């Protein structure tokens, strides 16, 4: 027969393993969310750059009397528009990859699976956020 202290230690170790497994799954879920946010930040950075390039081209045309600045401005405006289109295409491509990985994710603890299922239910209903 094991001593009471040894039994307590075994129970605590078992509880700790279960909690570590839950924590690992929560960290994985949070990493997926960080990836989505990073993709959105990248889109915003591209759009900010595209807008700056286009506005710079517009002002180069409007505020200058030199032919070379008007040519540069005429080049910069379409470059900014092309960059904005490219940023949306890149964002959608990366978002589809992220969604594919998200659908492949399979939680292993029952508690985490329940939380994941409830968040999916709200996502399907069009409600953002977790319970």
Secondary structure, DSSP 8 states (H G I E B T S, - for coil): ---HHHHHHHHHHHHHHHHHHHHHHHHHHHHHHHHHHHHHHHHHHHHHHHHHHHHHHHHHHHT---HHHHHHHHHHHHHHHHHHHHHHHHHHHHHHHHHHHHHH----SHHHHHHHHHHHHHHHTT--S--
